[in-house]
Amino acid sequence: MLKSTSCLLILGAVACFSARPALAVDYEAPFRDNAPALLQHDAQAALKANPKDAAAWAWMARALYEQGQFDAAQYALNKAGNGREALLARGDYALFVGEFPAAIDYYTQAQKLAKDDVNAAWGIAAATLRSNQYDKAYELAKAALPAATKAGPFWQSRVLVVLGGAQGLKANLGNLMEKIHYGPGVKGTLEQAVSVYPRNADAQMALGRFYLEAPGVIGGDPAKSLPYLEKAVGMQPYDYEIVAWYIRGLVANHQNAKAREALADYHKKFLREPEALREVTNIHA
């Protein structure tokens, strides 16, 4: 009888471990603040308690790719299952490495599981913008902004970046009336994105890019671009788009020695990312 009881207790412990709910960890906090090593630590702690914690695997993937560990991130994504968190993480990864149609597909699948998901709505708008569908991205970002603002300054900032980027493309590539209508508002939108959440690397990059590319009549000034681009690359050194715009900023400000050094490092970091290599084909430092 004692042996049978011990056996039941062991099985009970195993069952308890297998069915244990995910730890109540605020994974988004280190993600918001560009602290992938801390995010990795939190995810590892959760996985030590429950190796089948799908959410922890999804956040682990984010932590890994933000540190340039792309193969390990893929492994984590494979362990994350097919739930909403896994789909969002796959969308974030695809967007990070420049696979925009795949990103839209993953975010859309996640949105079907939770129609009000702010991450999914932002991701669809962001990947649509990066696919140069700026009219559609503008409408998507406008629709996503109220919920993002309610969700907090991080998400508000992220959606404002997409909105400002879409405004910029509409002004740059549109007709005369669109240039007049959208051009003056781009700077204000991007300044708001930086102001509400300064730790958003994409916001810092977008405002730096505005100063780099915009005509002087609406506030463009390449000399003002570098502080924002430097902040962005300091926060996200493995985001190829951010690093590429930082290099462009160095070139525009005649810091060619730094630009050559950064470009050489860029090729080492992103050797296996075709989209990243295409991003710098027209940079001559």
Secondary structure, DSSP 8 states (H G I E B T S, - for coil): -HHHHHHHHHHHHHHHHHT-------THHHHHTT-HHHHHHHHHHHHHH-TT-HHHHHHHHHHHHTTT-HHHHHHHHHHSTTSHHHHHHHHHHHHHTT-HHHHHHHHHHHHHH-TT-HHHHHHHHHHHHHTT-HHHHHHHHHHHHHHHHHH-HHHHHHHHHHHHHHHHHHHHHS-HHHHHHHHHHHHHHHHHHHHH-TT-HHHHHHHHHHHHHS-GGGT--GGGHHHHHHHHHHH-TT-HHHHHHHHHHHHHTT-HHHHHHHHHHHHHHTTT-HHHHHHTTT---
